[in-house]
């Protein structure tokens, strides 16, 4: 049991997070509704927070910029092998430039524990201009 605890502190067998989105394409100004799926690892772990950032990646300039972020502070214990869900809501800014071959948007999710490594997830989305 002690070995499993230390392994989870190093990220082996730790809880994992996965942002589940109903689609990949969104319009600027649209509200994204999804679910954070959290899967417990080999030992119980206390979750401190969930951070999710919308990042703009410019492939030509090789730069990344933070568009907006959301944080859920918590003190929840995820039991070993337990599955849990948290709702996710995020409003894409109205004036956000649309995706192109060189401009990509990505949600980066981070699950932080009071002890141990973080769990990370990345989800690419496409942003198009509002119709109408």
C-alpha positions, 0 to 999 in steps of 0.5 A, spaced: 500 500 500 505 504 501 508 503 494 502 505 491 501 511 495 508 513 493 507 511 486 501 516 485 505 521 488 510 521 482 504 520 477 504 513 476 497 510 478 494 517 480 487 520 478 486 522 471 482 528 468 478 528 461 474 534 459 469 531 454 466 536 449 459 534 445 463 537 439 469 540 436 466 546 432 464 552 436 462 559 434 465 566 437 460 568 443 457 561 444 457 557 450 461 551 451 458 546 455 461 539 457 463 535 463 470 534 466 471 526 467 475 524 473 477 517 474 480 515 481 487 512 481 490 506 485 489 510 491 485 515 494 487 522 493 485 529 495 483 534 489 485 541 490 483 544 484 481 544 477 484 549 472 482 550 465 485 555 460 483 556 453 489 557 449 490 560 442 496 557 438 499 561 432 503 556 428 507 561 424 509 565 430 510 559 434 507 563 440 501 561 445 497 566 448 492 565 454 485 567 452 481 566 458 481 561 464 476 558 469 478 555 476 474 550 480 477 550 487 475 544 491 477 539 497 474 533 494 477 526 495 477 521 489 477 514 492 481 509 488 478 507 482 472 512 483 469 515 477 466 522 478 464 528 473 463 535 474 460 540 469 464 545 465 461 551 462 465 556 458 463 562 454 467 563 448 469 571 447 465 574 442 470 577 438 475 571 438 478 571 431 476 564 427 481 558 427 485 557 421 490 553 418 495 557 422 491 559 428 489 553 433 485 553 439 486 548 445 483 547 452 488 545 457 485 542 463 489 541 469 487 537 476 491 538 482 492 534 488 494 536 495 500 531 494 503 529 488 503 530 480 498 534 476 493 530 471 493 534 464 488 534 458 488 537 452 482 538 447 483 542 440 477 546 438 475 550 432 472 557 432 468 560 427 465 566 426 458 567 428 453 566 423 448 572 422 
